Amino acid sequence: MESLGGILKDRIARGGPVAVADYMAEALGHPRHGYYMTRDPFGTGGDFTTAPEVSQMFGELLGLWCALCWRMMGAPERVVLAELGPGRGTLMNDLLRAAATVPPFLRALEVWLVETSPHLSARQRQTLAGRDVRWTADLAEIPDGPLLAVANEFFDALPIRQFEKRAGQWRERMVGLDGRGELVFVAGPPCRPDLPDAVLEEAADGAIAETCEPGRAIAARLGRRLDRQPGCALIVDYGHARSAVGDTLQAVRRHRVHPVLEAPGSADLTAHVDFQSLAAAAMPARAWGPMGQGDFLRLLGIETRAALLARTAGDKVAADIAGQMRRLIDADEMGTLFKAMALVSPILPAPPGFVC
């Protein structure tokens, strides 16, 4: 069977270089060879580990956050709870276990998972067996009504465009072929990135700028909905609080950095999230944050939750719990690079964990 690399090389040989966004979309989402379409990439046996796989505390605290937002919204009798990019279903399973401590909240939930991978959908159905959950591949299909949305490490995997500044001019970065027929980055046509003028003008020659049009489109859809109907959306991901230049596109395989253009479809591809850009796209919804994941989880009570879990555990389990908490909140682990931002209906006050 032909590899994805072979398919892409043939496409480029016939039609010319492709945008980085096109390359990334194929590498991750090709129906037969795309990275997320063919495997479960999570955990120690996969390629990377996300916060829900580190500790149950992460999903439990996000469940608490959702319950508090529901109360802030006036405790509607029905509320849609949607997770974008739900991985193995671990986060949602932990979230719903925490929601069960507030029975009226649990009864009000209509749970939707937004997932495009048949492989991961099957894994989610195993994790969430016995729970009342619905699936869709399109956020637009989520029904109307008050909304709670959660997106953990979702936006970083959406395709990005890259641009390089050469002799004072911005040109789109493309993927082409070298003289040996191997995939390489090449300069494309002149094109000014959709980023703040100050960011672009201060950038030195050789600088790389990135934009994520699918991410902005999803943020804009959420923003329009939150303007029409009450709700809150929580985005947790790694990236920068303010728009900036920098080449952040990376590939990861078996928990190690992997060449971005080598064996497409075999490694995860991600890029840092531009939280400022998402907040602007989501207007008129109000953005709160971003703030460091560590600070956010501390304000939600992770230290108290860890102490409660450790109280009845043996020494080894208690040490494991402490280690899991450190990984989630310490500055040299996930606590600073990972950030939390909330998008909230303009009529609602600051959500839990965020202050004016």
N, C-alpha and C positions, 0 to 999 in steps of 0.2 A: 504494500500500500504506500502511495506517495506521501512523503512527509509534508508538514506545513511549510517548512523551509523551502522545499522544492516548489510547492504551489506558489509561494510568494516570489521566489526568484523568477519563475516563469511569467508571472503577472508583470513584474518590473521589466523583464527583458522585452516583453511585448508592448507595454504601455508607458514605460518610464517610471521614475521614482514615485513613491507613495509617501503621503504625510505620515509623521510619527503617530498621529492619532489613528490612522488606518492600520498601520502595522500593529499597534497596541490592541486595537479592537479585534483583529484577526488572531493574534497570539493568545488572547484571553477568551474570546467568544466564538471562534470558528466552530460550526456545528459538529464537525467530526474530530478536529484536532485541537480545539481551543483548550487552554489550560483548565479553566473552571468547568468545562463540559465533560471532562474525562476522568476526574479524580476528586478525592477528598484531600485537600492540601493541608489540613489543620493538625496541630498537635505535634508531639515529639517524633512521631513516625512519618510526618508529612514534611512540609517545607517551611512553615512558620507557625507561631502560636499567638493567638489573639487573647485579649483580656478575659473573655468568658471561659476560655480553656485554661487560664492560669488559676482562677479561683471562682467558686460559686458566689463569693461576696460581690463581685462586679455586677452580675445580673440581678442579684437580690436588691442591691442598692438602687439600681435603675428601676426596679419594680416599685420600690418605695418612692422614688422621684415621680413616677407616673401616677401613683395613688395620690400624692400630694397635689400634683397638677390637676387631677380629676376633681379634687375637693375645691381647688382654686377656681375651677371652671363652673362651680355650682353643683357638683356631683350629678351630672345628667344621668338619666336612667339607662341610656345607651351611649357608648363611646367606642369609636373605632380605634383599635390599637394595631398599628402597622409597623413591621420591622423591615427595613430595606437591607438586603444582603445578609440573610440570617444564618449563614455558615452552616454548622451542623444542627442548629436549633437549640444549642446549649444556652445561649443568652435568654431566649424566650422561655425555655423550660424553667430556668432559675427565676426569671421575672415573674412568671405565673405562680410559682411556689410562694414567692413573697406576697403576691397579690392576694393569695388565699387567706392571709392574715387580716384582710379587710374585705369580708364577704360581700358587702354591697358593691364594692368596686369590682370584684371578680365577676359578679353576676352581670354587671353593666357592660363588660368587655365583649366586643366583636373582634376577634383576632385575625389579622391578615399578614401573611408573609409574602414579600415581593422577591421572587427568585426566578432567574432565567435558566439555571442549570438543572436539567433533569436528574443528574447524578446527585447533586446536593439536595434537591427536593426530596428524593427518596430517603436520604439520610435524615433529613428533618422529620419526615413522617415516622421514622423509627423512634427518634428522640422524643417526639411529642405524641406518641401513640396514646389514645384515650382522651386526648384534649380536643376541644372544639376549635379547630383552626382551619382557615381557608387559605388557598394559595392563588397567586397571580404572577404573571411575568411583567405586568405593566402597572406602574403606580396610578395611571389614569383610571384603572378599573376599580380602585378602592372606592366603596360607596360613600355617599355624602353623610354628613353628620359631624358632631364634635370629634376631634381627632387628637390622638396621641401617637407620635411617630418616633421611632428610634433607628439610628443608623450608626452602627459601630464598625469602623474600618470598612466603610462602603465607598465613600467618595474618593479615597486614595487609589482605588482600582479602576476608576473611570478613565477612558482614553484622553490623553492630553495632546495639544499641539505644542511644538517647540519652535523657537525663533532664535537666530543668532545674529548679533550685531557685528557687521563687517564694514570697515571704513566709514563708520557713522550711519550706516544703513541697516535696517532690520530685514532679514530674509528668513523665510520659513525653512526649518530644518526638515529634511526628507530622508527616506531610506532608499538607497539605490544599490548598484552593483559595482564592484571594483573590477580591475582587469582580469581577475581570476574567476569572476562570477560569484564572488562572496558578498554578503550583505554588508553595507557600510553606510554611515551617515554622509549626506551630501547637502550642499546648499541649494535651496529652491528659489522661487521667485521672491522679489521684494514684497514684504508684507509687514505692516506695523501691528504688533500685538495689542489686543484690547486690554491695556493696563494703564494705570495712572501716568500722566505725562511725566511727572517728576521721577518716577521709577525708571522710565525708559531713557530720559535725557541724562540722568546721572550714571547710567550703565556704561562701563568701559567697553572698548572693542573686544570681541571674543566672548562677551557675556551671553548667557543663555536665558531666555525668558520662556515661561510656560503659561498656557491658559487651558482651562478644562471646560469646554462648551457643554458637554453633557451634564456636568456637575452644576453649572449655572442654570441650565434648563430645569433640572430637578428642583433646585432651590427656588427658582421662580414659580414653579407649579405649587410647591408647598406654601410659598408666600401668598399667592393668590387665594389659595384655599383657606389659609389662616385669617385672611382679611374678610372672607365671606362667612366663615363658621369658626366658632371658638376652638382653640386647640394649642398644643405645644409640640414642637419637634426637637429632639435632642440629637446632636451630631457629635460623636466622639471619634477622633481620628488624629493622625500625626500630620504636622505641617506648621505653617507660619501664620502668626496672628495678622500681620500686615503684608500686603502685596510686595513682592521683592523678586529680583532676578536670581538665577541659580539653576544649575542642572541637577534636578532631584530624581530624574527617572532612574529606576534601579530594578534589577532582576534578582530574585532570591530563589535558591533551590537547595533543599536539604539544610535549611537554616544557615546557608552561606551565600555571600554575594556571587552572582553568576553574570557572565557577559550578556548585555541586553540583547544583542543581535544574534546570539548563538543558540541554535536549536529552538526556534520559536515554538511556543506551545508547551515546552517542557519545564518552564520556570514561571513564577509569579512576576508580574510587572506592576509596579506602583510608582506614584509620584506624590510629593508632599501636597497637602491640601492648602489652598489659599483661602483662609477663613474670611478675610476682608471681602474678597470677590463674592463668596457665597452670601454673605450678609447683604451686600449691595443688591445682588440678584433677587433676594427674597423680599425686598421692600414691596408693599408697605408693612409686611410683618416686621416686628421689632426683633432685632438680634441682641442677645445677652451673652457677654463673653466675647471671644473665647478666654478661657482660663485653663491653667494646667490641670490635667487629669488628677494629679495627686491632691491638689487643693480642693478640687470638686468632690472627690471621694471622701476626703477628711470632713468636709462640711456635711456630707450625707451620713457620716458616722461610721466609717469603715473601721476605725480603731476600736470602737465599742463593739461592733459586730465581730471582729476578730477575737476580742477578749471573751465574748460569749461562746463562740465556737470552741475556743481553746479550754474553757473552764472544765468541761467534762471529757476532754481528750487526754490521751497519754502524752508523755513528753515528746515523742517523735512527731506525732500528729500536730501538737501545739507548735513545735518548731517549724513544721511545714507550713502551717497557717501564717505564722509570723513572716516566713520567707515569701509566701505568696503576696501578703500585704505589701511588703517592701518592694516587690517587683512592680506592683501596680502604682505605688505612690512615690517612691524615691526619685529624686531628681536625676540620678545617674541610671535609672531604669526607664520606666514608662511615665513617670510622674510629670515631666516637663515637656518633652517632645510631643507627647499625646495631649490633646486639648479637648475641652468640652465647650460647645456653643449651643445655645437654645434659640430657636425661632418661635416667637409667641404672637398670638393675635394682639393687635394694637390695643384692644379694650381690656386686656388682662394685665395684672401687675407682674413684678419680677418673679420668675419661677424659682423653685427651691434651689438653693446653692448659689444663686446669682444675686448680687446686690447692686443698687444704683451707684 
